[in-house]
Amino acid sequence: MSTDDRSDGTRSSADEQPASDVRPTVVLVHGAFADSSSWNGVIRNLEGRGHHVVAVANPLRGLHADAAYVRSVLDSVAGPVVLAGHSYGGSVMSEAADGHPGVRALVYVASFILEEGESTSDLAGRFPGAELGAALDPVPFPLPDGGTGNDLYIRQEEFRTVFAADVPEDVTALMAATQRPITSAALDEPATRAAWRTIPSWNLVTTEDLAIPAASMRFMGERAGAHTVEITASHAVTVSQPDAVADLIGEAARATAR
């Protein structure tokens, strides 16, 4: 048996796998108001365990278009994949991974787990406690057909409170300034596929989340039959507690190894 080096320099028997096993590639999908750098701490941990990692640049333009883009990335990866999504990234990966032969596990991180016919905005408002919606500013932008869409941004002065309350202020100031907007249409577009029906899933519930209430995450995880873990964290858990996120992804990788 071999062991993996952890990001803190220790070695964990929990990560032991036969030397002949091929560790899956971990594909990460960020959500709204973030970018791929939000996974940096998670990536360092997973690479320390021997995983190859790809963090997708989620376009945040429309659910089906975003899912098609993520699907194209999945098609480019040789071998098994563990797919993890944060927030709206979970909506996208449920659509993208359905029927994909390489995806072995889905890991929803403070995320949406949609059924067919549901939209992200449907679930965002179903349970009390969400404060994100009231903190959003719409900014019109031109569409290729000559129409107008709306990009949604979190007001910078409210970013830390509603999105990343357990992240240091200097870091959240940078996150707020560099946030990537999402179109309102992407949040309203209904899902047509639910990959969790056929692919094993894990669900990380963040109990101090003001973007997606914990009750909503519990409901979606129970409905999906996901393996659920709860953690005291804000919505920005990939930044504030990356090792805990990596632990759950590692658990999914081990449980679905073939």
HELIX and SHEET records of a PDB file:
HELIX    1   1 SER A   36  TRP A   39  5                                   4    
HELIX    2   2 ASN A   40  GLY A   48  1                                   9    
HELIX    3   3 LEU A   63  ASP A   75  1                                  13    
HELIX    4   4 TYR A   88  ALA A   96  1                                   9    
HELIX    5   5 THR A  120  ALA A  124  1                                   5    
HELIX    6   6 GLY A  133  ALA A  135  5                                   3    
HELIX    7   7 GLN A  156  GLU A  158  5                                   3    
HELIX    8   8 PHE A  159  PHE A  163  1                                   5    
HELIX    9   9 GLU A  169  THR A  178  1                                  10    
HELIX   10  10 SER A  184  ASP A  188  1                                   5    
HELIX   11  11 ALA A  195  ARG A  197  5                                   3    
HELIX   12  12 ALA A  214  ALA A  224  1                                  11    
HELIX   13  13 VAL A  237  SER A  240  1                                   4    
HELIX   14  14 PRO A  242  ALA A  255  1                                  14    
SHEET    1   A 2 SER A   2  ASP A   5  0                                        
SHEET    2   A 2 ARG A  11  GLN A  17 -1                                        
SHEET    1   B 6 VAL A  53  VAL A  56  0                                        
SHEET    2   B 6 THR A  25  VAL A  29  1                                        
SHEET    3   B 6 VAL A  81  SER A  87  1                                        
SHEET    4   B 6 VAL A 103  SER A 111  1                                        
SHEET    5   B 6 SER A 201  THR A 206  1                                        
SHEET    6   B 6 HIS A 227  ILE A 231  1                                        
SHEET    1   C 3 LEU A 136  PRO A 142  0                                        
SHEET    2   C 3 THR A 148  ILE A 154 -1                                        
SHEET    3   C 3 ILE A 182  THR A 183 -1                                        
END                                                                             
